[in-house]
Amino acid sequence: AGCLSIGYVGYNCGNGILETVVVSGGSGQYQYALDNCSDWKDYQFQIQQISNGSHTLYVRDQSNINCGDFKTISISCNNMRQGNKNDNASAT
């Protein structure tokens, strides 16, 4: 493990927003990117409308961009009704 670690990840299929990313370590303020490290967001909920399948979520410390972690998440929103959540924190 490095200077920070990604734990639970929760995606809301109803509104298409990455609602919850639990991170431990670092300064407590993080940046987020999905599938590549070229489009960093200051808040996890800015990552929206993730397609079904496996994706890589990257998290880094805002005050030390060399401090980061990544996790494979699996999105499966087929036949999900409004408000249902796909809470998937499986990592590979």
C-alpha positions, 0 to 999 in steps of 0.5 A: 500500500502507498500513501493513500488507499481506495476503499468502498466505491458506490455508483448510482445507476439512477442518476449516473453519478459516482456518488461515494469513494472512500479514501484513507490516507493522504491530506484528505482532499483528493482528485479523481480520474476514470480510465486515464490520468489526463482528466482529473476532477476535484470531486468524485461526483463530477465523474458521470454516466459511466458505461457498463463494464470494467473501469479503472478509477484513479485517486490522488492527493491534491497536495501531493500528486505523486501520492495516489492509488487506483482500483478496478470497478465494475459497473452493471446498470442493466434494467436498474430503476431510478434510485437503485445503486450499483455499489461495487467495490471489487478490486483486482 
